[in-house]
Amino acid sequence: MLGSPKLLVVGDSLSAGYGVTAEHRWVTLLADRLRTHCHAVEVINASVSGDTSSGGMTRLTPLLQRINPDIVIIELGGNDGLRGIDTKTMHDNLLRMVRLAQADGAEVLLLGVKLPSNYGPDFVQAFHQVYFDVADAASVPLLPFFLEGVALHPELMQADGIHPNDAAQPVLLENVWEKLEPLLEAGCRSASMASEPGARE
């Protein structure tokens, strides 16, 4: 890898920052942190509010071709669950996305979410299991519950009870950072080596 590492986020409203002030969104906070963590990591947020795993899969290939990212964070599936989309469809879409990113040479971090209990215990369990199955099948790190420490705290949620508010964004960042940092360290080391005099292209 030559030049600055690139980190691509492909998600839904949780990462697009629905209802959140632009400078407070967790992806923006991540970019701010990365400026001091290692040299010039470029963060590209390709998240779209309302997106499903099918939409993300459709969008991913052109994103990979255009951006050529070193790390891809996939945060999708919540809208699949809320719409009652078959969990096999969600599984197949997420697994294909992960493998497409891997085939492009990127490290992948998968972010999982949980459904409210009123969707029924069987569907809720099957839905959440998808993330573990995809992570296991593709051997990628998984953050099982992206909204850990947020979802059950009304003061950190918007009035709709679905979307985190401004105050929740640093918590989301810390949740992601724990899983992202090992991938990022490797990317920063590679970029540093590539930028040294005499480094091979």
C-alpha positions in Angstrom: 0.0 0.0 0.0 1.5 3.4 -1.1 0.3 6.7 0.2 -2.3 7.5 2.8 -4.5 4.6 3.9 -8.2 4.9 3.0 -11.1 3.8 5.2 -14.5 3.3 3.7 -17.7 3.2 5.8 -20.7 1.6 4.2 -23.7 1.9 6.4 -27.2 3.2 6.9 -28.7 6.1 8.9 -26.7 5.1 12.1 -23.5 5.9 10.2 -24.9 8.6 7.8 -25.7 10.5 11.0 -29.5 10.9 10.6 -30.6 13.8 12.9 -27.1 14.4 14.2 -25.1 17.6 13.8 -22.5 17.0 11.0 -19.5 17.6 13.1 -20.7 15.3 15.9 -21.3 12.2 13.8 -19.3 9.2 14.9 -17.7 8.9 11.5 -16.6 12.5 11.6 -15.2 12.0 15.1 -13.3 8.9 13.8 -11.8 11.0 11.1 -10.7 13.6 13.6 -9.1 11.0 15.8 -7.3 9.4 12.9 -5.6 12.7 12.1 -3.6 12.3 15.2 -3.5 8.5 15.3 -1.4 7.9 12.2 -0.6 10.1 9.2 -3.4 11.2 7.0 -5.9 8.4 7.0 -8.7 9.3 4.6 -12.2 8.5 5.8 -14.9 8.1 3.2 -18.4 7.8 4.5 -20.6 6.2 1.9 -23.5 5.5 4.3 -27.1 6.1 3.1 -30.1 6.5 5.4 -32.6 3.8 4.9 -30.2 1.5 3.1 -30.5 -2.3 3.3 -27.9 -5.0 2.8 -29.2 -5.3 -0.8 -28.6 -1.7 -1.4 -25.2 -1.8 0.2 -24.2 -4.8 -1.9 -25.3 -3.0 -5.1 -23.3 0.1 -4.2 -20.2 -1.6 -3.0 -18.4 -2.7 -6.2 -18.3 0.8 -7.8 -17.2 2.2 -4.4 -14.3 -0.3 -4.3 -13.3 0.4 -7.8 -13.3 4.2 -7.3 -11.8 4.4 -3.8 -9.7 1.2 -3.5 -9.9 1.3 0.3 -7.5 -0.4 2.7 -10.2 -0.9 5.4 -14.0 -1.3 5.0 -16.4 -0.9 7.8 -19.8 -2.5 7.0 -22.7 -1.3 9.2 -25.9 -2.7 7.5 -28.8 -4.9 8.3 -30.9 -2.9 10.7 -33.3 -1.8 8.0 -33.5 -5.4 6.8 -34.7 -6.4 10.2 -37.1 -3.6 10.7 -38.7 -4.5 7.3 -38.8 -8.2 8.1 -36.5 -9.1 5.2 -35.6 -12.8 5.2 -32.4 -13.4 7.3 -30.9 -15.6 4.6 -31.1 -12.8 2.2 -29.4 -10.5 4.7 -26.8 -13.1 5.4 -26.0 -13.7 1.7 -25.8 -10.0 1.0 -23.5 -9.2 3.9 -21.2 -12.2 3.2 -20.9 -11.2 -0.4 -20.0 -7.6 0.6 -17.3 -8.8 3.0 -15.8 -11.1 0.4 -15.9 -8.4 -2.3 -14.0 -6.1 -0.1 -11.5 -8.8 0.8 -11.0 -9.7 -2.8 -10.2 -6.0 -3.4 -7.4 -6.3 -0.8 -9.2 -4.5 2.1 -9.5 -5.5 5.8 -13.1 -5.6 6.9 -14.8 -4.8 10.2 -18.5 -5.8 10.5 -20.8 -3.9 12.8 -23.9 -5.7 14.2 -27.1 -4.4 15.5 -30.0 -5.9 17.5 -33.8 -5.7 16.9 -36.4 -4.7 19.5 -37.9 -7.6 21.4 -41.4 -6.9 19.9 -40.2 -8.5 16.6 -40.5 -11.9 18.3 -37.7 -13.9 20.0 -37.2 -16.3 17.1 -36.7 -13.6 14.4 -34.7 -11.4 16.8 -32.3 -14.3 17.5 -32.0 -15.4 13.9 -31.4 -11.8 12.8 -28.5 -11.2 15.3 -27.0 -14.6 14.6 -26.5 -13.5 11.0 -23.6 -11.2 12.0 -21.8 -14.0 13.9 -22.3 -16.4 11.0 -21.0 -13.9 8.4 -18.0 -13.0 10.6 -17.1 -16.6 11.1 -17.5 -17.6 7.4 -15.3 -14.7 6.3 -12.9 -14.6 9.3 -13.4 -10.9 9.9 -13.7 -9.1 13.3 -17.2 -8.3 14.5 -18.6 -5.7 16.8 -21.7 -7.6 17.9 -23.8 -4.7 19.0 -22.8 -1.3 17.6 -25.3 0.5 19.9 -23.9 -1.0 23.1 -24.2 1.5 25.9 -26.6 3.6 23.8 -29.8 1.8 22.8 -31.1 1.4 26.4 -30.3 4.9 27.4 -33.2 7.3 26.4 -31.0 10.4 27.0 -28.7 9.1 24.2 -31.5 8.4 21.7 -33.6 10.7 19.5 -37.3 11.0 20.0 -38.0 8.2 17.6 -36.2 5.7 19.9 -34.3 4.3 16.9 -31.5 6.8 16.1 -28.8 7.9 18.5 -28.4 11.6 19.2 -25.4 13.9 19.3 -24.5 12.9 22.8 -24.3 9.2 21.8 -21.8 9.6 19.0 -18.6 9.5 21.2 -19.9 6.2 22.7 -20.4 4.8 19.2 -16.9 5.8 18.3 -15.4 4.1 21.3 -17.4 0.9 20.5 -16.0 0.9 16.9 -12.5 1.9 18.0 -11.9 -1.1 20.1 -12.4 -3.4 17.1 -10.9 -1.1 14.5 -7.6 -0.2 16.2 -5.9 -3.5 15.5 -6.7 -3.2 11.8 -5.7 0.4 11.7 -2.4 -0.3 13.4 -1.5 -2.7 10.6 -2.6 -0.2 7.9 -0.6 2.6 9.5 2.5 0.4 9.7 2.2 -0.6 6.1 1.7 3.0 4.9 4.7 4.1 7.0 6.9 1.4 5.5 5.8 2.3 2.0 6.6 5.9 2.5 10.2 5.2 3.6 13.0 6.0 1.2 13.7 3.0 -1.0 10.4 1.3 -0.3 9.2 -1.0 -3.0 6.2 -0.1 -5.1 
